[in-house]
Amino acid sequence: MGFVAAAWAEMEKCWIIAAQELGKGVRGGITVGVAMELSELFVSQPLLARWIGKMPDLSDFADLVGNLKLLLIYLALVWV
């Protein structure tokens, strides 16, 4: 019985370590995602607009404003 208890304790340690590593990965992913979005919003897009001479035309997406169902359909199609 002592072996089973020792094995269980080791597995418990492994799960705790795995959960801690998962938390680090999630925090890192969120941090990198926010940094990428901020760099696109404040660096890439303004540079591109300056080089092209105009801001992007987003009028094609006007029908998505206030239409959650259509937004979710579009998101599902983009991810497929």
N, C-alpha and C positions, 0 to 999 in steps of 0.2 A: 504494500500500500504506500510505502514511503516513496517508491519510484514514481508512482502515478502522481502523487502530490508534488514532487519535485518537477516532473515534466509539466504539470499544469502551471506551476509557478513560472517556469521558463517561457511557456507559451503566453502567459499573461504579460510578462515583460516585453515580449516581441510585439504583442498587440498595442501596448502602450507606446512603444517606440514608433511603430508604424503610424499610429494616430498622430503622434507629434510631428512626424515627417510629412504626413498628409496636410496637417495644418500649415506647416511651413510652405509647402508647395502651393496651397490655395492662396495664402497671403502673398507669396511671390508672384503668382499669376495675376492676382488682382492689381498689384502694384505695377507690374509690367504693362498690363492692359490699360490702366489709367494713364501711364506715362506715354504709351503709344498714341492714345486718343488725344492727349494734350499736345503732343508734338505735331500731330496731323492738323489739329484745329488752329494752333497758334504759329506753326512754322511752315509746314508743307503747303497747306491750302492758301495762305496769303502769298507765298512765293509763286505758286502756280498761277494764282489770279494776277499777280503783277506781271509775270512773263507772258501770259496769254492776253491780258488786257481787260478781262472781264471776270466776274464771279460766276460760279457754276449755276446753271439754270435748273432749279429744282421744281419748276411748275408742274412737271409730270406727276409729282407726288402730292399735289394739292388735295386730291380726292381721299387721301389717307387721314387727313386731319379730322379728328373726331369719329373715325370709323375703325374701331378696334377689330371688328371681324375681318375686314379687308386687309388691315395691317398684318394680322396673324396669318392670313392666307398667303400674302406676299412673302412674309418671313419663312413660312414653310416651303414655299417654292424656291426661295433662294438657297435654303439649306439642303435641298435635295440634289 
